[in-house]
């Protein structure tokens, strides 16, 4: 092999190496771009999942609170009815006491 052939061989090898380096760099950029795109998609999905879970938790908490409010309102309504009933019983006793005093006062005069 002559020196010219050796130089041509070396030049060809260098060109092939340069092509391989360029292709590798392009492949690397493509892989990084795909990874970044997938990362963005995963983050968007994660954000969406978090938002959906937040809404679900809030909705469940509101439902539980409304159920508790309904129970408390029923308890309070029952207590009010008991107070009204007891007040009605006391009114009858008060009327009897007042009538009794009026009769005593009129009977003594």
N, CA, C and O atoms as a MOPAC input file, in Angstrom:
PM7 MOZYME 1SCF
protein

 N      0.85100 1    -1.14800 1     0.00000 1
 C      0.00000 1     0.00000 1     0.00000 1
 C      0.91900 1     1.24000 1     0.00000 1
 O      1.84400 1     1.35100 1     0.80400 1
 N      0.63600 1     2.13900 1    -0.90500 1
 C      1.47600 1     3.33700 1    -1.04500 1
 C      1.06400 1     4.38200 1    -0.01500 1
 O      0.01300 1     4.27600 1     0.61800 1
 N      1.91900 1     5.39800 1     0.13700 1
 C      1.60800 1     6.44700 1     1.09700 1
 C      0.35300 1     7.20900 1     0.70200 1
 O     -0.38700 1     7.64900 1     1.58200 1
 N      0.09100 1     7.37800 1    -0.56200 1
 C     -1.11600 1     8.05600 1    -1.01500 1
 C     -2.33100 1     7.22600 1    -0.63200 1
 O     -3.33200 1     7.76300 1    -0.15700 1
 N     -2.24500 1     5.94600 1    -0.83600 1
 C     -3.37600 1     5.06300 1    -0.48400 1
 C     -3.61600 1     5.08400 1     1.02600 1
 O     -4.75600 1     5.07600 1     1.49200 1
 N     -2.52200 1     5.11100 1     1.77000 1
 C     -2.65000 1     5.14500 1     3.23100 1
 C     -3.31100 1     6.46000 1     3.65000 1
 O     -4.19200 1     6.46900 1     4.51000 1
 N     -2.88600 1     7.56400 1     3.04600 1
 C     -3.48400 1     8.86300 1     3.37700 1
 C     -4.95900 1     8.90100 1     2.98300 1
 O     -5.79200 1     9.44000 1     3.71300 1
 N     -5.27200 1     8.32500 1     1.82500 1
 C     -6.68100 1     8.26900 1     1.39600 1
 C     -7.49300 1     7.40000 1     2.36200 1
 O     -8.63000 1     7.72100 1     2.70600 1
 N     -6.88800 1     6.31100 1     2.78300 1
 C     -7.56400 1     5.42400 1     3.73400 1
 C     -7.81300 1     6.16700 1     5.05000 1
 O     -8.90000 1     6.09100 1     5.62300 1
 N     -6.79900 1     6.87800 1     5.51100 1
 C     -6.92600 1     7.63000 1     6.76800 1
 C     -7.97900 1     8.72700 1     6.61600 1
 O     -8.81100 1     8.92500 1     7.50100 1
 N     -7.93300 1     9.44500 1     5.47400 1
 C     -8.90800 1    10.51500 1     5.23900 1
 C    -10.31800 1     9.93600 1     5.21400 1
 O    -11.24000 1    10.50700 1     5.79600 1
 N    -10.48100 1     8.79700 1     4.53300 1
 C    -11.80800 1     8.15700 1     4.46800 1
 C    -12.25900 1     7.73500 1     5.86400 1
 O    -13.42500 1     7.91100 1     6.21800 1
 N    -11.34600 1     7.18000 1     6.65800 1
 C    -11.67200 1     6.76300 1     8.02500 1
 C    -12.06700 1     7.98000 1     8.86700 1
 O    -13.00600 1     7.91400 1     9.66000 1
 N    -11.34100 1     9.09300 1     8.68800 1
 C    -11.67000 1    10.31400 1     9.43500 1
 C    -13.04700 1    10.84400 1     9.03600 1
 O    -13.81900 1    11.27800 1     9.89100 1
 N    -13.35400 1    10.80800 1     7.73700 1
 C    -14.66800 1    11.26100 1     7.27300 1
 C    -15.77700 1    10.37600 1     7.83000 1
 O    -16.82700 1    10.85700 1     8.25700 1
 N    -15.51700 1     9.06500 1     7.81500 1
 C    -16.51300 1     8.13900 1     8.37900 1
 C    -16.68500 1     8.39300 1     9.87400 1
 O    -17.80100 1     8.35800 1    10.39100 1
 N    -15.57800 1     8.64800 1    10.56300 1
 C    -15.64600 1     8.93900 1    11.99900 1
 C    -16.42500 1    10.22900 1    12.23400 1
 O    -17.23700 1    10.30900 1    13.15500 1
 N    -16.17700 1    11.23800 1    11.39700 1
 C    -16.90300 1    12.50700 1    11.51000 1
 C    -18.39300 1    12.29600 1    11.27400 1
 O    -19.21900 1    12.85800 1    11.99400 1
 N    -18.74600 1    11.48700 1    10.26700 1
 C    -20.16100 1    11.17500 1     9.99900 1
 C    -20.79500 1    10.45900 1    11.18900 1
 O    -21.92800 1    10.74900 1    11.57300 1
 N    -20.04000 1     9.51500 1    11.76800 1
 C    -20.54900 1     8.77500 1    12.93600 1
 C    -20.77500 1     9.74300 1    14.09900 1
 O    -21.78600 1     9.64900 1    14.79600 1
 N    -19.83900 1    10.67300 1    14.31000 1
 C    -19.97200 1    11.64900 1    15.39900 1
 C    -21.19200 1    12.53700 1    15.16600 1
 O    -21.96200 1    12.78900 1    16.09300 1
 N    -21.37400 1    13.01900 1    13.91100 1
 C    -22.52800 1    13.86400 1    13.60000 1
 C    -23.83200 1    13.10700 1    13.80700 1
 O    -24.78900 1    13.63900 1    14.36900 1
 N    -23.85900 1    11.84700 1    13.34300 1
 C    -25.07000 1    11.03500 1    13.50900 1
 C    -25.34700 1    10.78600 1    14.98900 1
 O    -26.49400 1    10.85100 1    15.43200 1
 N    -24.29700 1    10.50200 1    15.74600 1
 C    -24.46200 1    10.27200 1    17.18800 1
 C    -24.98100 1    11.52700 1    17.88500 1
 O    -25.84000 1    11.44400 1    18.76300 1
 N    -24.46300 1    12.67600 1    17.49700 1
 C    -24.92300 1    13.93400 1    18.09800 1
 C    -26.38800 1    14.17600 1    17.76100 1
 O    -27.16700 1    14.58600 1    18.62200 1
 N    -26.76800 1    13.92100 1    16.50300 1
 C    -28.17300 1    14.09100 1    16.10200 1
 C    -29.06300 1    13.11400 1    16.85800 1
 O    -30.14600 1    13.47500 1    17.32000 1
 N    -28.59300 1    11.86300 1    16.98100 1
 C    -29.36300 1    10.86300 1    17.73400 1
 C    -29.50500 1    11.28500 1    19.19400 1
 O    -30.57100 1    11.13300 1    19.79000 1
 N    -28.42900 1    11.81300 1    19.76000 1
 C    -28.47000 1    12.26000 1    21.16100 1
 C    -29.47900 1    13.38700 1    21.33800 1
 O    -30.25900 1    13.38100 1    22.29100 1
 N    -29.46600 1    14.36100 1    20.41500 1
 C    -30.42700 1    15.46900 1    20.50200 1
 C    -31.85700 1    14.95500 1    20.37500 1
 O    -32.75500 1    15.40800 1    21.08500 1
 N    -32.06000 1    14.00800 1    19.46600 1
 C    -33.39800 1    13.43800 1    19.27800 1
 C    -33.84600 1    12.70800 1    20.54600 1
 O    -34.98700 1    12.86100 1    20.98200 1
 N    -32.95700 1    11.92300 1    21.13000 1
 C    -33.28900 1    11.17000 1    22.35200 1
 C    -33.60200 1    12.13300 1    23.50100 1
 O    -34.56400 1    11.92500 1    24.23900 1
 N    -32.79400 1    13.18100 1    23.65000 1
 C    -33.03100 1    14.16900 1    24.71300 1
 C    -34.36200 1    14.87200 1    24.48600 1
 O    -35.12200 1    15.09000 1    25.42900 1
 N    -34.64400 1    15.22600 1    23.23900 1
 C    -35.91000 1    15.89500 1    22.91900 1
 C    -37.10100 1    14.99600 1    23.24600 1
 O    -38.09600 1    15.45000 1    23.80900 1
 N    -36.98900 1    13.72100 1    22.88800 1
 C    -38.07000 1    12.77600 1    23.20300 1
 C    -38.23500 1    12.63000 1    24.71300 1
 O    -39.35800 1    12.59300 1    25.21500 1
 N    -37.12500 1    12.54800 1    25.43100 1
 C    -37.19100 1    12.41400 1    26.89000 1
 C    -37.84000 1    13.64600 1    27.51600 1
 O    -38.65000 1    13.52100 1    28.43400 1
 N    -37.48900 1    14.83400 1    27.02400 1
 C    -38.09700 1    16.06100 1    27.54700 1
 C    -39.59000 1    16.09400 1    27.25400 1
 O    -40.38600 1    16.50300 1    28.09900 1
 N    -39.96500 1    15.66600 1    26.06300 1
 C    -41.38600 1    15.63600 1    25.69100 1
 C    -42.15200 1    14.66400 1    26.58200 1
 O    -43.23600 1    14.98200 1    27.07300 1
 N    -41.58400 1    13.47900 1    26.78700 1
 C    -42.23700 1    12.49500 1    27.65400 1
 C    -42.32400 1    13.01300 1    29.08300 1
 O    -43.32100 1    12.79600 1    29.77200 1
 N    -41.27700 1    13.69500 1    29.52000 1
 C    -41.27300 1    14.25900 1    30.87100 1
 C    -42.38200 1    15.29400 1    31.02700 1
 O    -43.09300 1    15.29600 1    32.03200 1
 N    -42.53400 1    16.18200 1    30.02600 1
 C    -43.60900 1    17.18300 1    30.07000 1
 C    -44.97500 1    16.51100 1    30.10500 1
 O    -45.85600 1    16.92000 1    30.86100 1
 N    -45.14900 1    15.47200 1    29.27700 1
 C    -46.43400 1    14.76800 1    29.24100 1
 C    -46.73100 1    14.11600 1    30.58400 1
 O    -47.86400 1    14.16300 1    31.06400 1
 N    -45.71400 1    13.50700 1    31.19300 1
 C    -45.91200 1    12.88000 1    32.50400 1
 C    -46.25500 1    13.92300 1    33.56600 1
 O    -47.11900 1    13.68900 1    34.41100 1
 N    -45.58200 1    15.06600 1    33.52400 1
 C    -45.87900 1    16.12700 1    34.49100 1
 C    -47.28900 1    16.67200 1    34.30500 1
 O    -47.98800 1    16.94100 1    35.28200 1
 N    -47.70900 1    16.83500 1    33.05000 1
 C    -49.07000 1    17.30600 1    32.78700 1
 C    -50.09400 1    16.30100 1    33.29900 1
 O    -51.10400 1    16.68600 1    33.88800 1
 N    -49.83500 1    15.01400 1    33.07600 1
 C    -50.75200 1    13.97500 1    33.56400 1
 C    -50.77600 1    13.97200 1    35.08800 1
 O    -51.83600 1    13.84800 1    35.70100 1
 N    -49.60200 1    14.11100 1    35.69200 1
 C    -49.52300 1    14.14900 1    37.15000 1
 C    -50.29700 1    15.34500 1    37.69800 1
 O    -51.04200 1    15.21100 1    38.66800 1
 N    -50.12200 1    16.51200 1    37.08000 1
 C    -50.87700 1    17.70300 1    37.50100 1
 C    -52.37900 1    17.46500 1    37.38000 1
 O    -53.15000 1    17.83000 1    38.26800 1
 N    -52.78200 1    16.85400 1    36.27900 1
 C    -54.20500 1    16.57000 1    36.05900 1
 C    -54.72800 1    15.59300 1    37.11200 1
 O    -55.81200 1    15.78400 1    37.66200 1
 N    -53.94700 1    14.54500 1    37.38500 1
 C    -54.35500 1    13.56400 1    38.39700 1
 C    -54.46000 1    14.20900 1    39.77400 1
 O    -55.39200 1    13.93200 1    40.52900 1
 N    -53.50500 1    15.06400 1    40.09300 1
 C    -53.52800 1    15.75200 1    41.39100 1
 C    -54.76800 1    16.63700 1    41.48900 1
 O    -55.44200 1    16.65000 1    42.51900 1
 N    -55.06800 1    17.37100 1    40.43000 1
 C    -56.24600 1    18.25200 1    40.43000 1
 C    -57.53000 1    17.44000 1    40.57900 1
 O    -58.42700 1    17.82300 1    41.33000 1
 N    -57.61500 1    16.31900 1    39.86300 1
 C    -58.80600 1    15.46600 1    39.96900 1
 C    -58.94800 1    14.89900 1    41.37400 1
 O    -60.05300 1    14.85500 1    41.91400 1
 N    -57.83800 1    14.46400 1    41.97100 1
 C    -57.88400 1    13.94400 1    43.34200 1
 C    -58.27300 1    15.03800 1    44.32500 1
 O    -59.02900 1    14.79300 1    45.26500 1
 N    -57.75500 1    16.25200 1    44.10800 1
 C    -58.10000 1    17.37200 1    44.99200 1
 C    -59.60100 1    17.64900 1    44.93900 1
 O    -60.24900 1    17.83600 1    45.96800 1
 N    -60.14200 1    17.67200 1    43.71200 1
 C    -61.57600 1    17.91500 1    43.55500 1
 C    -62.39100 1    16.79900 1    44.20700 1
 O    -63.41500 1    17.06300 1    44.83700 1
 N    -61.94200 1    15.56100 1    44.05700 1
 C    -62.65500 1    14.42200 1    44.64100 1
 C    -62.63900 1    14.51200 1    46.16600 1
 O    -63.66300 1    14.29700 1    46.81400 1
 N    -61.48600 1    14.82700 1    46.73100 1
 C    -61.36700 1    14.93000 1    48.19200 1
 C    -62.25600 1    16.05300 1    48.71900 1
 O    -62.93400 1    15.88800 1    49.73300 1
 N    -62.25300 1    17.19000 1    48.03400 1
 C    -63.09500 1    18.31400 1    48.46000 1
 C    -64.56900 1    17.93600 1    48.37300 1
 O    -65.34800 1    18.24000 1    49.27700 1
 N    -64.94500 1    17.27600 1    47.29200 1
 C    -66.34300 1    16.87100 1    47.11600 1
 C    -66.76600 1    15.90000 1    48.21500 1
 O    -67.85100 1    16.02700 1    48.78200 1
 N    -65.90000 1    14.92900 1    48.51200 1
 C    -66.21400 1    13.96700 1    49.57400 1
 C    -66.31400 1    14.66400 1    50.92800 1
 O    -67.18500 1    14.33900 1    51.73500 1
 N    -65.42400 1    15.62000 1    51.17500 1
 C    -65.46300 1    16.36000 1    52.44400 1
 C    -66.73800 1    17.19200 1    52.54500 1
 O    -67.35200 1    17.27300 1    53.60900 1
 N    -67.13500 1    17.81000 1    51.42700 1
 C    -68.37900 1    18.59000 1    51.42500 1
 C    -69.58100 1    17.68600 1    51.66100 1
 O    -70.48900 1    18.04600 1    52.41100 1
 N    -69.59500 1    16.51700 1    51.02900 1
 C    -70.70000 1    15.57800 1    51.23200 1
 C    -70.77900 1    15.13900 1    52.68800 1
 O    -71.86300 1    15.07800 1    53.26900 1
 N    -69.61600 1    14.83200 1    53.27600 1
 C    -69.59000 1    14.41400 1    54.67900 1
 C    -70.05500 1    15.55300 1    55.58400 1
 O    -70.81000 1    15.32900 1    56.53000 1
 N    -69.60700 1    16.76700 1    55.29600 1
 C    -70.01400 1    17.92300 1    56.10200 1
 C    -71.51300 1    18.16500 1    55.97700 1
 O    -72.18300 1    18.44300 1    56.97100 1
 N    -72.04200 1    18.06200 1    54.76100 1
 C    -73.48600 1    18.25400 1    54.56800 1
 C    -74.29100 1    17.19000 1    55.29800 1
 O    -75.34300 1    17.48800 1    55.86300 1
 N    -73.80500 1    15.95100 1    55.28900 1
 C    -74.49600 1    14.88200 1    56.01800 1
 C    -74.47700 1    15.17700 1    57.51900 1
 O    -75.48100 1    14.98800 1    58.20600 1
 N    -73.33600 1    15.64000 1    58.02000 1
 C    -73.21900 1    15.97800 1    59.44200 1
 C    -74.13300 1    17.15600 1    59.78800 1
 O    -74.77800 1    17.15700 1    60.83700 1
 N    -74.18600 1    18.15000 1    58.90900 1
 C    -75.07000 1    19.30300 1    59.12800 1
 C    -76.52300 1    18.85200 1    59.17800 1
 O    -77.28800 1    19.31600 1    60.02400 1
 N    -76.90700 1    17.95200 1    58.28100 1
 C    -78.28600 1    17.45700 1    58.25500 1
 C    -78.62700 1    16.75400 1    59.56700 1
 O    -79.70300 1    16.95900 1    60.12800 1
 N    -77.70300 1    15.92500 1    60.04900 1
 C    -77.93300 1    15.22200 1    61.32200 1
 C    -78.06600 1    16.22900 1    62.46300 1
 O    -78.97400 1    16.11900 1    63.28600 1
 N    -77.15900 1    17.21500 1    62.51400 1
 C    -77.20500 1    18.22500 1    63.57900 1
 C    -78.49700 1    19.04000 1    63.50800 1
 O    -79.09100 1    19.34900 1    64.54100 1
 N    -78.93300 1    19.38700 1    62.29900 1
 C    -80.17700 1    20.14500 1    62.14300 1
 C    -81.36700 1    19.33200 1    62.65300 1
 O    -82.27300 1    19.88400 1    63.27800 1
 N    -81.36900 1    18.03100 1    62.39100 1
 C    -82.45000 1    17.17700 1    62.88900 1
 C    -82.42400 1    17.11900 1    64.41400 1
 O    -83.47000 1    17.16800 1    65.06200 1
 N    -81.21500 1    17.01400 1    64.98400 1
 C    -81.09400 1    16.98700 1    66.44400 1
 C    -81.58700 1    18.30800 1    67.04500 1
 O    -82.30700 1    18.30900 1    68.04300 1
 N    -81.20100 1    19.41400 1    66.44100 1
 C    -81.61600 1    20.73100 1    66.94000 1
 C    -83.12600 1    20.90400 1    66.81100 1
 O    -83.76500 1    21.44200 1    67.71500 1
 N    -83.70100 1    20.45600 1    65.69900 1
 C    -85.15500 1    20.54800 1    65.51700 1
 C    -85.86700 1    19.74000 1    66.59400 1
 O    -86.89200 1    20.17700 1    67.11800 1
 N    -85.33600 1    18.56600 1    66.92900 1
 C    -85.93800 1    17.73000 1    67.97900 1
 C    -85.82800 1    18.44000 1    69.33400 1
 O    -86.77700 1    18.43900 1    70.11800 1
 N    -84.67300 1    19.04100 1    69.60300 1
 C    -84.50800 1    19.77000 1    70.86000 1
 C    -85.48600 1    20.94200 1    70.94300 1
 O    -86.05500 1    21.20800 1    72.00200 1
 N    -85.67600 1    21.63700 1    69.82200 1
 C    -86.63700 1    22.75200 1    69.80200 1
 C    -88.04800 1    22.25200 1    70.09300 1
 O    -88.78400 1    22.88100 1    70.85400 1
 N    -88.42400 1    21.14100 1    69.50300 1
 C    -89.75100 1    20.56500 1    69.75300 1
 C    -89.89800 1    20.17200 1    71.21300 1
 O    -90.95400 1    20.38700 1    71.80800 1
 N    -88.84800 1    19.59600 1    71.80100 1
 C    -88.89100 1    19.23000 1    73.22300 1
 C    -89.06000 1    20.47500 1    74.09000 1
 O    -89.83400 1    20.47100 1    75.04700 1
 N    -88.33400 1    21.53600 1    73.75200 1
 C    -88.44200 1    22.78500 1    74.52100 1
 C    -89.85200 1    23.35600 1    74.40400 1
 O    -90.42200 1    23.80100 1    75.40000 1
 N    -90.41900 1    23.34800 1    73.19700 1
 C    -91.78900 1    23.84200 1    73.00200 1
 C    -92.77900 1    23.01100 1    73.81000 1
 O    -93.68300 1    23.55700 1    74.44400 1
 N    -92.60900 1    21.69600 1    73.78600 1
 C    -93.52000 1    20.81300 1    74.51200 1
 C    -93.42100 1    21.08100 1    76.01300 1
 O    -94.44000 1    21.20000 1    76.69300 1
 N    -92.19600 1    21.17600 1    76.52800 1
 C    -92.01200 1    21.43200 1    77.95600 1
 C    -92.54700 1    22.81100 1    78.33200 1
 O    -93.13100 1    22.98600 1    79.40100 1
 N    -92.34500 1    23.79400 1    77.44300 1
 C    -92.86600 1    25.13700 1    77.71000 1
 C    -94.38400 1    25.10200 1    77.74700 1
 O    -94.99400 1    25.77600 1    78.57800 1
 N    -95.00600 1    24.32900 1    76.86400 1
 C    -96.46500 1    24.18600 1    76.86000 1
 C    -96.95500 1    23.59900 1    78.17200 1
 O    -97.97100 1    24.03600 1    78.71100 1
 N    -96.23100 1    22.60200 1    78.69100 1
 C    -96.61200 1    21.99800 1    79.97700 1
 C    -96.46800 1    23.02500 1    81.10000 1
 O    -97.31700 1    23.07400 1    81.99000 1
 N    -95.44500 1    23.82300 1    81.08200 1
 C    -95.21100 1    24.81900 1    82.12500 1
 C    -96.25400 1    25.93300 1    82.05900 1
 O    -96.63700 1    26.48600 1    83.09000 1
 N    -96.71500 1    26.26500 1    80.84900 1
 C    -97.74600 1    27.30000 1    80.71100 1
 C    -99.01600 1    26.86700 1    81.42800 1
 O    -99.64200 1    27.66200 1    82.12800 1
 N    -99.39600 1    25.60300 1    81.25300 1
 C   -100.58900 1    25.10600 1    81.95000 1
 C   -100.41000 1    25.23200 1    83.45800 1
 O   -101.32900 1    25.66100 1    84.15500 1
 N    -99.23200 1    24.86200 1    83.97100 1
 C    -98.97000 1    24.97800 1    85.41100 1
 C    -99.00700 1    26.44600 1    85.84300 1
 O    -99.55800 1    26.76900 1    86.89500 1
 N    -98.42400 1    27.33100 1    85.03800 1
 C    -98.39800 1    28.75500 1    85.37900 1
 C    -99.80200 1    29.33100 1    85.39600 1
 O   -100.13700 1    30.11700 1    86.28200 1
 N   -100.63100 1    28.95100 1    84.42700 1
 C   -102.01800 1    29.43000 1    84.39000 1
 C   -102.74700 1    28.96900 1    85.64400 1
 O   -103.46600 1    29.75900 1    86.25700 1
 N   -102.58300 1    27.73000 1    86.03400 1
 C   -103.24300 1    27.20400 1    87.23700 1
 C   -102.78500 1    27.95500 1    88.48700 1
 O   -103.59600 1    28.25600 1    89.36200 1
 N   -101.49200 1    28.25800 1    88.57300 1
 C   -100.98200 1    28.99200 1    89.73500 1
 C   -101.57400 1    30.39900 1    89.76400 1
 O   -102.02600 1    30.86600 1    90.81000 1
 N   -101.56800 1    31.07200 1    88.61300 1
 C   -102.10000 1    32.44100 1    88.54400 1
 C   -103.59100 1    32.45000 1    88.86200 1
 O   -104.05900 1    33.28900 1    89.63200 1
 N   -104.33000 1    31.52800 1    88.27700 1
 C   -105.76900 1    31.45400 1    88.54900 1
 C   -105.99200 1    31.17300 1    90.02900 1
 O   -106.88600 1    31.75800 1    90.64100 1
 N   -105.19700 1    30.29200 1    90.60600 1
 C   -105.32800 1    29.97800 1    92.03300 1
 C   -105.07700 1    31.19900 1    92.89500 1
 O   -105.78700 1    31.40200 1    93.87900 1
 N   -104.10400 1    32.00900 1    92.56600 1
 C   -103.79800 1    33.21100 1    93.34600 1
 C   -104.89900 1    34.25300 1    93.18900 1
 O   -105.28300 1    34.92900 1    94.14300 1
 N   -105.39400 1    34.36300 1    91.96000 1
 C   -106.47600 1    35.32700 1    91.73200 1
 C   -107.70400 1    34.92000 1    92.53100 1
 O   -108.36200 1    35.76400 1    93.13800 1
 N   -108.00700 1    33.65500 1    92.53300 1
 C   -109.17300 1    33.17200 1    93.28000 1
 C   -108.95700 1    33.40700 1    94.77000 1
 O   -109.88900 1    33.81100 1    95.46500 1
 N   -107.74500 1    33.16400 1    95.27700 1
 C   -107.44900 1    33.39100 1    96.68600 1
 C   -107.59000 1    34.86800 1    97.02900 1
 O   -108.16600 1    35.22800 1    98.05500 1
 N   -107.05800 1    35.71200 1    96.16100 1
 C   -107.13800 1    37.14700 1    96.41100 1
 C   -108.59300 1    37.61100 1    96.41100 1
 O   -108.99000 1    38.41400 1    97.25500 1
 N   -109.36600 1    37.11900 1    95.49100 1
 C   -110.77000 1    37.50800 1    95.41700 1
 C   -111.56200 1    36.89100 1    96.57100 1
 O   -112.52800 1    37.48500 1    97.04800 1
 N   -111.17000 1    35.74300 1    97.00500 1
 C   -111.86900 1    35.08300 1    98.10100 1
 C   -111.57900 1    35.74800 1    99.42600 1
 O   -112.41700 1    35.71000 1   100.32700 1
 N   -110.40200 1    36.36300 1    99.57100 1
 C   -110.00800 1    37.01600 1   100.81100 1
 C   -110.47100 1    38.46300 1   100.86900 1
 O   -110.44600 1    39.05500 1   101.94700 1
 N   -110.88100 1    39.04100 1    99.79200 1
 C   -111.24700 1    40.44100 1    99.82100 1
 C   -112.61400 1    40.69100 1   100.25500 1
 O   -113.04000 1    41.84300 1   100.32000 1

